[in-house]
């Protein structure tokens, strides 16, 4: 069962249990009855996204909305535990809250862009994607504008682990890896550019020498 279905079912069952526990005889308590209200209820647009993400067979949990001030928030986000490749589960590391539409696009890129490129170019399927995180309340480097990370709208991907034990990293292999490793990284970077609005890598600036920055916002800005 997809992660969000399990989470929603648990929330509903807990809500029912809490409501039942609160029904004490009014004559005995002589206090107004209070209805429990702490139940996670996604907005309609978010429910559609969660359903679509569930169809990718990703393992995830919807998260409650949180506002941190100063333009930073995690609204309509999920916690991704794993994604689905062609034949196996793809593990993830160091990933925090991710906006649901971004998670859906990331799931498709991981399977159809990265896993398949690993098989075709490197001869081994993907088993793990290493990241440098998603949500972070910060500005774009060198500016006063908030980064997409400030609303969980970006993921920084640093390396890929293959089933044969190889680790292909952006930092180590973008320019200094084997010919096949460099081709693999170039291919999945191009694949990301066709799916995400903004993709930044080592070709953009020194701040991105060790990762791919992936976000939905922007209009085909690929470097």
C-alpha positions in Angstrom: 0.0 0.0 0.0 1.5 3.4 -0.9 2.9 5.4 2.0 0.2 8.2 1.9 -2.6 5.7 2.0 -1.2 4.1 5.1 -0.8 7.5 6.7 -4.3 8.7 5.8 -5.9 5.5 7.2 -3.9 5.8 10.4 -5.0 9.4 10.8 -8.6 8.6 10.3 -8.5 5.7 12.8 -6.7 7.8 15.4 -9.3 10.5 14.9 -12.1 8.1 15.5 -10.4 6.7 18.6 -9.8 10.2 20.0 -13.4 11.2 19.4 -14.7 8.0 21.2 -12.5 8.7 24.2 -13.8 12.2 24.5 -17.5 11.1 24.8 -17.8 11.2 28.6 -21.3 11.6 30.2 -22.0 15.3 30.5 -23.9 14.8 33.7 -20.7 13.4 35.3 -18.3 16.0 34.0 -20.6 19.0 33.9 -18.2 20.5 31.3 -18.8 21.2 27.6 -17.7 18.4 25.4 -14.7 19.2 23.2 -14.1 17.7 19.8 -10.6 16.7 18.8 -9.4 18.6 15.7 -5.8 17.7 15.2 -6.4 15.6 12.1 -4.3 16.0 8.9 -6.5 16.9 6.0 -4.8 17.8 2.7 -6.3 20.4 0.4 -8.0 19.0 -2.8 -5.1 19.9 -5.1 -2.7 18.3 -2.7 -4.8 15.1 -2.5 -4.6 14.9 -6.3 -0.8 15.2 -6.1 -0.6 12.6 -3.4 -2.6 10.2 -5.4 -0.4 10.8 -8.5 2.7 10.3 -6.4 1.3 7.1 -5.0 0.9 5.7 -8.5 4.7 5.9 -8.9 4.9 3.3 -6.0 7.0 5.8 -4.1 7.1 5.2 -0.3 6.2 8.5 1.4 4.4 10.2 4.2 2.4 13.5 3.8 3.5 16.2 6.2 1.5 18.8 8.0 2.0 22.4 6.8 4.5 24.5 8.8 5.3 28.2 8.6 8.6 29.4 9.9 8.4 33.1 9.1 10.8 35.2 6.9 9.5 33.6 3.8 10.3 30.0 4.9 7.7 27.2 5.0 6.9 23.6 4.2 3.4 23.6 2.7 2.0 20.7 0.8 5.1 18.6 1.4 5.9 14.9 1.8 8.7 12.9 3.4 10.1 10.5 0.7 11.5 7.2 2.1 12.2 5.5 -1.2 11.3 5.6 -4.9 10.6 2.8 -7.4 13.0 1.9 -10.2 12.2 -0.5 -13.1 12.9 -3.6 -11.1 13.8 -2.5 -7.5 13.3 0.0 -4.8 15.6 3.1 -5.0 16.8 4.2 -1.6 17.3 7.9 -0.7 19.6 9.6 1.8 19.6 12.9 3.6 16.3 14.1 2.2 13.9 16.3 4.2 10.5 17.7 3.3 9.8 18.0 -0.5 6.9 19.8 -2.1 4.6 17.1 -3.5 4.8 18.2 -7.2 8.6 18.2 -7.0 8.5 14.8 -5.4 6.4 13.5 -8.3 8.8 14.8 -10.9 11.8 13.6 -9.0 10.3 10.1 -8.8 9.9 10.0 -12.6 13.4 11.3 -13.2 14.9 8.8 -10.8 13.3 5.9 -12.6 13.2 6.9 -16.3 16.2 9.2 -16.3 18.7 7.9 -13.8 18.0 4.2 -13.3 17.7 3.5 -17.0 20.8 5.6 -17.9 22.8 3.6 -15.3 21.7 0.3 -16.9 22.4 1.4 -20.4 25.6 3.4 -19.9 27.2 1.8 -16.8 25.8 -1.7 -17.1 24.4 -1.7 -13.5 21.0 -0.6 -12.1 20.7 2.2 -9.6 20.0 1.4 -5.9 20.5 4.7 -4.1 20.4 8.4 -4.7 22.5 10.5 -2.3 21.3 14.1 -1.7 22.4 17.2 0.2 18.9 17.9 1.3 15.8 19.7 0.2 14.3 22.2 2.7 16.6 25.0 4.0 15.6 28.5 5.1 18.2 30.4 3.1 18.7 32.9 0.3 20.0 32.2 -3.2 23.8 32.5 -2.9 24.9 36.1 -3.5 21.4 37.6 -3.5 18.7 38.8 -1.1 16.0 36.5 -2.7 14.9 33.4 -1.0 16.0 30.1 -2.5 13.5 27.5 -3.7 14.9 25.4 -0.8 13.2 27.8 1.6 9.8 26.3 0.6 11.0 22.8 0.0 10.9 23.4 -3.7 14.4 22.1 -4.6 16.5 19.0 -4.1 20.3 18.9 -4.3 21.6 15.6 -5.6 25.2 14.7 -5.0 25.8 11.0 -6.0 24.4 7.7 -7.2 25.1 4.2 -5.9 24.8 1.3 -8.3 24.0 -2.3 -7.6 27.6 -3.4 -8.4 28.8 -1.1 -5.6 30.1 1.8 -7.6 29.5 5.3 -6.4 29.3 8.0 -9.1 29.5 11.5 -7.7 29.0 14.9 -9.2 32.1 16.2 -7.4 34.4 13.3 -8.3 33.2 12.2 -11.7 31.6 15.1 -13.6 35.0 16.1 -15.0 37.4 13.5 -13.7 35.5 10.2 -13.9 35.8 7.6 -16.6 34.3 8.3 -20.0 31.2 6.2 -19.2 30.8 7.9 -15.8 31.0 11.4 -17.4 28.6 10.3 -20.1 26.2 9.0 -17.5 26.2 12.3 -15.5 25.8 14.4 -18.6 22.9 12.2 -19.8 21.0 12.4 -16.5 21.7 16.2 -16.3 20.1 16.6 -19.7 17.3 14.4 -18.7 16.7 16.6 -15.6 16.6 19.7 -17.8 13.7 18.2 -19.8 11.7 17.6 -16.6 12.5 20.4 -14.1 12.2 24.2 -14.6 15.7 24.9 -13.2 18.7 22.6 -13.2 22.1 23.8 -12.0 25.3 21.8 -11.9 29.1 22.1 -12.1 28.7 24.0 -15.4 26.9 26.8 -13.7 29.3 28.0 -11.0 31.6 26.7 -8.3 28.8 26.6 -5.7 27.3 23.7 -7.7 30.5 21.8 -8.4 29.4 18.9 -6.1 25.7 18.6 -6.9 22.7 19.0 -9.2 20.2 21.6 -8.0 16.7 20.5 -9.2 13.6 22.6 -8.9 10.3 22.9 -10.7 10.2 26.7 -10.8 11.8 28.6 -13.7 11.5 28.2 -17.4 14.0 25.6 -18.7 17.0 27.2 -17.1 19.6 24.5 -17.5 23.3 25.0 -16.7 
